[in-house]
């Protein structure tokens, strides 16, 4: 699903045979028109590629799209890593 910072340091991208889903999710939509619904409990690793972020609050969905990605991107993403960012590394 995702290559965390530790794995990025230990295993170089040219030795990694598996492309993380995180690097392909946006491409699936832009190139194939395929949307993704991803349920990831207690992980914000996918916020920065999400168009919509829903939080379950006592079994009711709450749209937190406006606040979640901004907070996550500023504090958790490695600054320059094409394997982690996928298409975002070019921007």
GROMACS elastic network, one bead per residue, 0.5 to 0.9 nm:
[ bonds ]
;  ai    aj funct       b0    kb
    1    19     6  0.82709   500
    1    22     6  0.60305   500
    1    23     6  0.86905   500
    2    19     6  0.85023   500
    2    21     6  0.63043   500
    2    22     6  0.56318   500
    2    23     6  0.79346   500
    2    45     6  0.76408   500
    2    46     6  0.86144   500
    2    83     6  0.87228   500
    2    84     6  0.70593   500
    3     6     6  0.80272   500
    3     7     6  0.60067   500
    3     8     6  0.63670   500
    3    19     6  0.89259   500
    3    20     6  0.64919   500
    3    22     6  0.84481   500
    3    83     6  0.73317   500
    3    84     6  0.62659   500
    4     7     6  0.55185   500
    4     8     6  0.63255   500
    4     9     6  0.89425   500
    4    45     6  0.89885   500
    4    84     6  0.74271   500
    5     8     6  0.50657   500
    5     9     6  0.64567   500
    5    10     6  0.88447   500
    5    77     6  0.87715   500
    5    78     6  0.71757   500
    5    84     6  0.81826   500
    6     9     6  0.52959   500
    6    10     6  0.63277   500
    6    11     6  0.86461   500
    7    11     6  0.56997   500
    7    12     6  0.82043   500
    8    11     6  0.56154   500
    8    12     6  0.61864   500
    8    13     6  0.72662   500
    8    81     6  0.84221   500
    8    83     6  0.79015   500
    8    84     6  0.82628   500
    9    12     6  0.67434   500
   11    14     6  0.83333   500
   11    15     6  0.64730   500
   11    16     6  0.66555   500
   12    15     6  0.54515   500
   12    16     6  0.65485   500
   13    16     6  0.50901   500
   13    17     6  0.81713   500
   13    19     6  0.89759   500
   13    83     6  0.69459   500
   14    17     6  0.77223   500
   16    19     6  0.75272   500
   18    21     6  0.89912   500
   19    22     6  0.83216   500
   19    23     6  0.68466   500
   19    24     6  0.76807   500
   19    83     6  0.80822   500
   20    23     6  0.54930   500
   20    24     6  0.70473   500
   20    83     6  0.76849   500
   20    84     6  0.80547   500
   20    86     6  0.87715   500
   21    24     6  0.51461   500
   21    25     6  0.59274   500
   22    25     6  0.56661   500
   22    26     6  0.80718   500
   22    45     6  0.83775   500
   22    46     6  0.67857   500
   22    49     6  0.78317   500
   22    83     6  0.85997   500
   22    84     6  0.71465   500
   22    85     6  0.75062   500
   22    86     6  0.68933   500
   23    26     6  0.75090   500
   23    27     6  0.79646   500
   23    82     6  0.83494   500
   23    83     6  0.66098   500
   23    84     6  0.67095   500
   23    85     6  0.64148   500
   23    87     6  0.67993   500
   23    88     6  0.88547   500
   24    27     6  0.51683   500
   24    28     6  0.62127   500
   24    29     6  0.89889   500
   24    86     6  0.69613   500
   24    87     6  0.82008   500
   25    28     6  0.52680   500
   25    29     6  0.68749   500
   25    34     6  0.88503   500
   25    35     6  0.82847   500
   25    36     6  0.71766   500
   25    49     6  0.77214   500
   25    86     6  0.89930   500
   26    29     6  0.53214   500
   26    30     6  0.61907   500
   26    31     6  0.84276   500
   26    35     6  0.86032   500
   26    36     6  0.88910   500
   26    49     6  0.68256   500
   26    50     6  0.84831   500
   26    86     6  0.86912   500
   26    87     6  0.78170   500
   27    30     6  0.50148   500
   27    31     6  0.55455   500
   27    32     6  0.74850   500
   27    33     6  0.87390   500
   27    34     6  0.87700   500
   27    87     6  0.80183   500
   28    31     6  0.56099   500
   28    32     6  0.52829   500
   28    33     6  0.64568   500
   28    34     6  0.54001   500
   28    35     6  0.71625   500
   28    36     6  0.82656   500
   29    32     6  0.54844   500
   29    35     6  0.54650   500
   29    36     6  0.78760   500
   30    33     6  0.57326   500
   30    34     6  0.77510   500
   31    34     6  0.80329   500
   32    35     6  0.88105   500
   38    46     6  0.86890   500
   40    43     6  0.57695   500
   40    44     6  0.76932   500
   40    45     6  0.85688   500
   40    46     6  0.83196   500
   41    44     6  0.84557   500
   43    46     6  0.76806   500
   43    47     6  0.87520   500
   44    47     6  0.54056   500
   44    48     6  0.83642   500
   44    68     6  0.82410   500
   44    69     6  0.83023   500
   44    72     6  0.69520   500
   45    48     6  0.75798   500
   45    72     6  0.82393   500
   45    76     6  0.84496   500
   45    77     6  0.84724   500
   46    49     6  0.58021   500
   46    50     6  0.64871   500
   46    69     6  0.87189   500
   47    50     6  0.51669   500
   47    51     6  0.83922   500
   47    52     6  0.84831   500
   47    53     6  0.69566   500
   47    65     6  0.85515   500
   47    68     6  0.68099   500
   47    69     6  0.50699   500
   47    70     6  0.86975   500
   47    72     6  0.70812   500
   47    73     6  0.80076   500
   48    51     6  0.84436   500
   48    68     6  0.85633   500
   48    69     6  0.52134   500
   48    70     6  0.78793   500
   48    72     6  0.74158   500
   48    73     6  0.63891   500
   48    77     6  0.89731   500
   48    85     6  0.88271   500
   49    69     6  0.83520   500
   49    85     6  0.88063   500
   49    88     6  0.86091   500
   50    53     6  0.64262   500
   50    65     6  0.82411   500
   50    69     6  0.79540   500
   51    65     6  0.74619   500
   52    63     6  0.73623   500
   52    64     6  0.78174   500
   52    65     6  0.52473   500
   52    66     6  0.86249   500
   53    62     6  0.84453   500
   53    63     6  0.60415   500
   53    64     6  0.55910   500
   53    66     6  0.83310   500
   53    68     6  0.72215   500
   53    69     6  0.82140   500
   54    61     6  0.58599   500
   54    62     6  0.53932   500
   54    64     6  0.57212   500
   54    65     6  0.68896   500
   55    60     6  0.80370   500
   55    61     6  0.55625   500
   55    62     6  0.50892   500
   55    63     6  0.63863   500
   55    64     6  0.64999   500
   56    59     6  0.53899   500
   56    60     6  0.53060   500
   56    62     6  0.61284   500
   56    63     6  0.88947   500
   57    60     6  0.51342   500
   57    61     6  0.61974   500
   57    62     6  0.66258   500
   58    61     6  0.83826   500
   63    66     6  0.80413   500
   64    67     6  0.57237   500
   64    68     6  0.58907   500
   64    69     6  0.87718   500
   65    68     6  0.56887   500
   65    69     6  0.68395   500
   65    70     6  0.89688   500
   66    69     6  0.71135   500
   66    70     6  0.74777   500
   67    70     6  0.58277   500
   67    71     6  0.64464   500
   67    72     6  0.88051   500
   68    71     6  0.55309   500
   68    72     6  0.62058   500
   68    73     6  0.86570   500
   69    72     6  0.50901   500
   69    73     6  0.58857   500
   69    74     6  0.84881   500
   70    73     6  0.54267   500
   70    74     6  0.63353   500
   70    75     6  0.88455   500
   71    74     6  0.56159   500
   71    75     6  0.65851   500
   71    76     6  0.85764   500
   72    75     6  0.54922   500
   72    76     6  0.57030   500
   72    77     6  0.74796   500
   73    76     6  0.57428   500
   73    77     6  0.56233   500
   73    78     6  0.89906   500
   74    77     6  0.70999   500
   75    78     6  0.89221   500
   76    79     6  0.89936   500
   77    80     6  0.86228   500
   77    81     6  0.89557   500
   77    84     6  0.81205   500
   77    85     6  0.82606   500
   78    81     6  0.64058   500
   78    84     6  0.76600   500
   78    85     6  0.84190   500
   79    85     6  0.89854   500
   79    89     6  0.88659   500
   80    84     6  0.84639   500
   80    85     6  0.79662   500
   80    89     6  0.67585   500
   81    84     6  0.54762   500
   81    85     6  0.61091   500
   81    86     6  0.81538   500
   81    89     6  0.65985   500
   82    85     6  0.50545   500
   82    86     6  0.52104   500
   82    87     6  0.73517   500
   82    88     6  0.75270   500
   82    89     6  0.50146   500
   82    90     6  0.79187   500
   83    86     6  0.54446   500
   83    87     6  0.89056   500
   83    89     6  0.83111   500
   84    88     6  0.88026   500
   84    89     6  0.82526   500
   85    88     6  0.50474   500
   85    89     6  0.53091   500
   85    90     6  0.87905   500
   86    89     6  0.60267   500
   86    90     6  0.83757   500
   87    90     6  0.61283   500
   87    91     6  0.77582   500
   88    91     6  0.54019   500
